[in-house]
């Protein structure tokens, strides 16, 4: 028996748990509050995509008198092949049957429907992927074929990472969702509620917390709450998470509280602690709330009567992934692109370096809300402590830092701490493409285990980047992505079209910039999304200043995405297919020589961007000056030393040959003995394993107390060789 049950309703990710419940469970542990958590999404997926699940679905599909597409007819005819292979395929995607990759890749094992038709175009790509990845990709197509069958025959609202998403997308009125909930439960609902019933009877909670991160979780959240109200009326139910935080801030419809007792906003730790005291305490307590909607006297009220401050990030504890089925998540690869697959392939422990965004100016972003505007970084030592705790807890050493934008200075300190503790970890995060990411910082991040970053280029137009207040230029983005790429860190870019006042010319020029970035090899992955105006962004708050006119509706339920008309009158929707098709090909390293017109079935203007714009941006010379307060760090080991005497024209010098052995190669430098001895002593001081770091000015002063001509020494061939091989200036 536990006092609180935390639930993530269907569906989020297949490969790793969405972290909200793990974050809350970690916090509640610090308060000695007993909890259990479950990811209903993965549990439902595993029942659907099982031998028994397919047998039941094919029976339902065949009993319906509907006209089937040719594709689904083929799947139905091949149903025995799907039923025979499904359990093995799921086990393979869970990492439990790796040898199945050979069977899958050899062909004629998996039944194939329409999703496999793209294989002819992608066959070349498998040469750059291992057999396991190729097997995962083919198995993913197999599952996507089955999802086409489910959508057509079983439930039109099904999606692997979302369910009935259309019902949650800025539903200003609760009517449509409410009416849907009055209908008979679907096949997927019945599986969901059966699993939920078993868990509730096992745990016997007093309070159920349902986390709703996205619109695609909303319907299932309400369906679960409806079931709990009907069958366990004594249990109190609360909703929190990303969806209510952004969408339900103007909630007025009291019918919502036929399903939920409470809805909390923003950081969940303190609101949940207060709910626990209100619901679970047997002795009388003063009932206080933090940012909580509830029904009082048959009216929706918002209570924020607690004067207690929210917890600092250093006080919320380490996320706790216990109770989650960590060994049963499935890794999928939708397209043959190593960067793109990070979101769906592999189990990642999720952490946050900093609450909120240190930049907090982008005009399309919800910068008026606490989850963005309240910026609070976590100390590097605490972060790496939490990483070590999670490695022990989960057995996984891969980390995804899910920041809005990880701060470069904190990333540097985390990298130092990882290297100082000699940890072997793999990590990636979201960033801004700012100039702080120098070549040497990127090399340090790579050494600490960073494999990838994602960041917003948004619109590759300097005019629009300034309007967005992004704080970067296209040229700067090219240089930063080059620094990451050359360090061996993959780069994904979020791309945007249809921003207010964006012209057709700017859309085409933006595509040309993206083409050049991919062709030159400094971007490995990207995703185009059409601009959406949100109620809490500067554009949504002051639309007139951005040349858009919002479509106003009465808000009684959700309010985030706001429909609008752009005064330019341009229909940006028509660019969607061409932008995404071109990007799909660029991500596979092909079609760079295609004319941009080839991607569109309507006339577009010729780009005004010079064909070598990005190339020229990357060739601009860097000013080689070192700031006095720059930290100097040595990331290599101690060299082998060989002394010798050099003679020339009757003169002789005592010399020193230093041989450095690194992971992939060795190199040598030669110095006069006095300078060599000084350097040997300093390499130990400058070692990345030392907690105290030396500045360039301190290093220079130390040198000049013993020797002469520091600049001549620092910019010499030998020291430049050392800089190329692990002596970093940060």
C-alpha positions, 0 to 999 in steps of 0.5 A: 500500500502506498499513499500516492500513485503517479501515472503517465497516461498513454502515450509519450515515448516508446524508448524511455520514460517521460521523466515527470513522475520520476522527478516527483517521486524523487522529491517525495522520497525526500519527504518520506512520502510513500509513492508508486509510479507507472507509465501506462503508455508503455504497458498498453503498447506492450499488450497491444503489440503482443501475440494475444493483442494482435489476435484480438485486433485482427478478430475485431478488424475482420468483424467490421463491415468496412472497406479496407485500403489495399495496404490494410487488406494486405496486412490482414491477409498476412496476419499469421505472419505478424502474429508469429513474429510480433513477440520476437520483434518486441523482444529484439527492440527491447534489447533482449534478442540481439541475434534476431537482427541477422534474421530481420536484415536477411529479408523474408522474415518480417511481413512488409506493407506500405511503410517498406516502400521507402526502402529502395531510397534508403538502402544505401544508408544502411552501409553507414549503420550497424546491423543492430540499427538496420534491424531496428529500422526495419522492425520500426517500419513493421510496427508502423505498418501495424499502426496503419492497420490499427488506425484504419480498423481499430481506433482512428486516434491511435499514435505511438507517441500520442492518443486522440491528440486532436481532442487536446489541441487548444480545445477552447471548449471542453465540449468535444472532449466531454462528449467523447468521454460519454461514448463507449470505451475503445479497445485501447481504453479497455486495455488501459483501464484493465491495467490501471485497475490492477495497479490501483488495487495493488497499491491502494492509494489515497491520492492519484497524480496524473501527469499530462505533458502533451495534448496526446495524453489528455484524452487518456488522462480523463478516461483514467480519471473517469474510471477512478471516480466511478470505481474508487470514489474515495480516491482523490485525483489531481492533474499536473504537467506540461499540458495544464501548465500551458493550456489550462491557466484560464480554466472555467468549465466545472465539468472538468471536476467531474473527473479531477479533484485538483489541477495544479500549475507549474512546478509540482513539488510544493503543490503536490506536498500540500495536496498530500497534507490535505488528502492523506493526513488523518489529523486535522490540518490547515488546508493550504494550496499552491497554484491549484484549481478545484471546485468550491461551492460548485464554482471553479476556483484558483487557490494560491493561499500558501505563503511557502516558497517553491523548493530550490532545485538543489532541494528537490532530490534525485529523480527516482525511476523505480517501479517503471519497467525500465527493461521493457521500453522499446528502441525504434529508429524511424529514419536512417540518421544517427542524430535523429534516432536519439529521441527514439533509440536507447534508454536515457536517464533524464535530468535538468541542468537549470530550471527555466531559460537563461536567455528568456527573450525569444518572441515565439516562446512562453517566456511569461510562464514560470517554467521559462522565466524563472531561471535557476541553475543547479550546481555542477557537483549536485548534478554529477552526484545525481548522475552517479545516483541514477547510474546505480539506480537504473544501470544506465549511463546515458543522460538526456538533459532536457533543458530549455537551453543548457547554459554553456558555463554550466555545461563546462563545469559539468564536463569538468566534474565528470572528467574529474571523477573519471566517469564514463557517461554519454549525454546530450542536451538542448542549447542555443547556438551562441558564440560561447561554444568555442572549438575548445569548449566543444572538445571538452564537452566531447571528452566528458561524453557529450555526443549530440546537441539540439538547438533552434536555428528557427528561421535562417534569416538575420532579419527574422532572427532579430525579430525573434530576438534569438540573439544569434546570426546565421553566420554565427550558427554556422561557426558554432555548428562547425565547432561541435561537428569537428569535435565529433558532436552531432547537431540537430536544428529546429527550423521554423517557417511561417513566422509573422511577416516572413515573406516567400523569399525569406522562406526560400532563402532559409531553405537555401541556408539549410541546404548549405549547412547540410551539404558542408556537413555542419548539420546532421539532422533537423526538423521543420515546424510551422510557427504556432502562436501561443497565448503566453509568448510575446507574439501572443500577448502583443500580436499587433506588434508582429503584424498578426490578428488573433482569432478570438474565442471564449476560453472555458477550457484550454488556451495555448495555440491561438489561431491567427491571420498574418497580414502578409496574406501568405499561405505558409501551409503550402510550403510544408511538404517541400520543406520537409521532403528536401530536409529528409533527403539532406539528412541522408546526404543526397540531393544537394544539387537539386534546384530548390524549385524541384521540391515544390509543385508551384512556382517559387522565387530564386534564392538570393543567397550566394551559393558559398555563403556558409563556406565563406562564413566558416573561412572567416579568420578567428582572432587568436588572442587569449583572455587573461582570465581564460582557464587553461586545462590539460586533458591528456596524460604525462608524457615519456621524457627523453633528454638529449644534447643538440649541437650546432656550430660549436654551441650546444643546448640541453633539450627534452623530447616529450612523447604523448600517448593518447587514445588514438595516436601519439605525438612528440614535441621538443623543447629546451630543457628548462622550458620542458621541465617547467611544462612538465610541472605545469601539466600536472597542475593544469590537469583536468582532474584538478579541482582548482584551475589556472588562468592564462594570466597566472600561467604567464606570470608563473612562466615569467618568474623563471623564464623569458619570452612567454608569448614566443613560447605560447605561440611556438610550434611545439605548444600549438601542437599541444593545443591541437592535442588536448591543451584547451583554452576555456 
